[in-house]
Amino acid sequence: MASAAALKDYAPAAASLFNNMKTPASILAGAMIPLGFLSPLPQPPAHVKAVPSSTNKKGKQEEETDLAIAITKSFDRMIRKSYLLVTLFSFGSELLAIIWSTVAVNQLTETAVAPAESVWALLKRDWYDLAWAATNSHFFFGMLGFMWMVGTRAYLMVQAKPWNINPVSAGDETNTNTMSIASILMVASSFLLMISIVNRGVASGGGQAGNTYGGSVISLFSHYLTLLFEQAFGLAISPIGPLEILSIVFGASSIFVAAKAIFIEP
């Protein structure tokens, strides 16, 4: 057991950490409004809007072209449907990160917080464990969703205005496809690097062996969900939370309905 002399008041340092998360979350949430709701998505070119005709006998090259257009049209429809859902999820996630961090800062400032061995020891204690895991989880997933939104818009912009002489021709797609692939690869590169950075941050935790949530963001998110379920169903110190239970039910239901709307319904 640590001696009394080793214990210090780390509440101001913990509040500073929560504020460090709240500021970028606020910036991302503000950027999502014009990007996700106020600006319409670019419309597909004429040859993607058109439905390939199958009434006439076609050659192999024409059939391959029609198949490519059909695949492009299907993919275009899927990402357009998912765009609104990802925007809603990302915006809500960043707002939740702001709310969790704001309430945590208020608690750290308004209440008498017992001394701790370190900032990490304080964040892993009592209600702050849930607040810190929730803030990081929601900020991270909102950030990934924002990157998805940017990548989707970049892909649709290239498809809507192909980088060739004839923007409505299905036979001159080389430059358009190259730009589409370049956009997707660029977003994927940033996407994977962000995940890697967060994974290493989660793995380092409090800087000592055993003082971590685990080895990846999956461990962080599972820790958050575990604490949230315990609090919602009264398994933790706090009483049962009916609003939290309804939130979990509605969230799980929205995932099921969204998957049906994107992948099953035409």
Secondary structure, DSSP 8 states (H G I E B T S, - for coil): ---GGG-B--HHHHHHHHHHHHHHHHHHHHHHIIIIIIS------HHHHS----SS---HHHHHHHHHHHHHHHHHHHHHHHHHHHHHHHHHHHHHHHHHHHHHHHHHHHS----BSSHHHHHTSHHHHHHHHHHHHHHHHHHHHHHHHHHHHHHHHHHHS-SSS-TT-SS--HHHHHHHHHHHHHHHHHHHHHHHHHHHHHHHTTSSTT-SS-SSHHHHHHHHHHHHHHHHTT-SSS---HHHHHHHHHHHHHHHHHHHHHHT--
